[in-house]
Amino acid sequence: MKHFIRLLVFAISFTLSAQESLPTTEIKTLDGTTTSLQEISKQNDLIVVSLWATWCVPCKNELDAINELYTDWQDETNVKVYAISIDDSRTVSRVKPLVNGKAWDFDILLDTNNDLKRELGAATVPLTLIIKNGKIVYRHSGYTPGSEDSLFEEIKKHS
C-alpha cells in the first residue's frame, strides 16, 4: 500500500509540473497581421498571455493592474505581456477604442473565433498564462485585486 501511495504522489506531482505545449492556432494583431503563440514565444524567452474580453470587468481590472506594474516587471525580468481579446464579431469593434482609452503598454491580439480559447481549454476569462521557451509553465483563471503580485512572483520564478 505504501508503494502505491508513493507512486500515486509521484504521478500527481509529475502531472502538475509537466509543461504544456503551445497551440498552433492563428491569432491576429490589431492591424490584421496573423501570428500565433508559437511565433510570439520564439521572439521572447518569457511572456505573459492574458485572455480577456471587453465585456469582462475582472479582465479589464487585471490588465489595468498589470499595466501599472508592467514597466517595473520588464526592467526586472524582461517579460513581455500579450493581451488576447476573445471578443467575437459582434463586439470586436470595441477592442481598439477600449485599448486606446486605457493606454495599455502591452501588445493586443485578437482571437475572434475563440479557436485559441478552445485549444487552451479556457472555460472562463481572464485566463493568464506564463510561457517560457515555448511551454506554458503557469496558468491561472480569474482575477481578484492583488493577483498581479502573485503573478509577478511566478514570473520571477521563471525568469
N, C-alpha and C positions, 0 to 999 in steps of 0.2 A: 504494500500500500504506500509506504514512504517513497519508494522508487517511482510509483505512478504520480504521486503529488509533485515530486521534483521535476518529472518530465512535463507535467502539465504547466507548472510555473515557468519552466524554460520555454515551452511553446508559446505561452501567453506573452512573456517578455520579448521573445524574438519577434512575434507578430506586431507588438506595439512599437518596436524600434525599427521595423522594416521601413524602408523608404519607398514612397510611392512614385511611380514613373509619371512623366508629364503626358497629358493628352496631346494629340496632334491636331485638334480642332482649329480651324482658321477663325481668327477674330479680326476686327477692323479698327484702325485708328480713326480719329475724328475727321481726318482728311480723306478717308476712304481707302487707304493703303491696307493690304492684307498682311497679317503676321500670325504668329502662334506663340504659345507659352514656350515651346521648344526653342524657337528663334530668339525670343527675348532672353531666355536663360543662357543661350550661347554668348550673348553680348554682355552679360553681367553675371558675376560669380554668385551674388546674393541678392535676391529680390523678395519683395513682399507683394502679394496679389490680394486685392480685396474685391470680391464680387459684391455689387451694390445695385441699387435702383433709385430713380428719382422719387418714387413714391414711398421709399423705406426710410423712415425717420431715424432708426438706430444706425442705418448705413451712413447717412449723412453726418450724424453725430460722430461716428467713429472716424470718418475721413476728415472732419474738421479737427478732431483731437490729434490725429496723426499729422495733419498739415502744420499744426502749431509746433510740433517737435521735430519735423522732418529734417530741417537743416542741421540740427544737432545730431540726429541719427546718422545722417550722411557723413558728417565730419568725423564721428566716432567709429562707424562701421562700414562706410562706403556702400550702404544698402540703397537699392532703388525701388521705389514704390510704383505699382501699376494698379489703377482702379478700373475694373472692368464692369461696365454697366450691363445689366441684363434686361434693360428696358426693351420692350418689343416694338413692332412697327407703329403701334398706336401712341406710344409715349417717348420713343427715342428722340423726337424733335425737342424734347425738354432738356436733354442732356447738356448740349453745348451752352445754352443760356445759363443753366444752373452752375456749370463748371466755371464759366466766365464770371458769374456773380460771386462765387466762392473764392476765386483766385487760388485754387489748389495748385501746388507746385509739382505734382506728380503727373505722369502720363495717364491719359484716359483712353480706354479701349472699349469696344462695343461687341457684345455677344447677343445680337438682336433675335436670333433664332433659339437662343438658350441651349445651343449644342454643347458649349463648354460646360455650362452649369450642369447639364445632364451627365456629361462624361466624368465630371468631378464628383457626381453623386450628391450635389448640394440640394438638400431639402429646403433650406431657408437661407436668406441673406440677412445680414452680411456673413460671408464666408471669407475668412482670412487665412492665407497660406504663406509659409516661408519656403522659398525654393532655393536650394543651394546646389550648384553644379548639376543642374538638370533634374534634380529629385526633390519631391515635396518632403520636407523634413519636419513640418509642423502645420497643423490645421486647427482652426477654431471657428465655431459658429456662434453668431450672436454678438451683441455688444452691450456692455454696461460701463458707465463712467469709471475710468481708471484702468480699463482693459488694455489701453495703449501702453501702460507701464509694464504690464506682464508681457505684452508683445515685444517690447524693446529688450526685456531680459532674455527672451527666446532668441531674438536677433543677435544679441551679444554672444550667446552660447554657440551660435553657428558662424560667427564672423571670423 
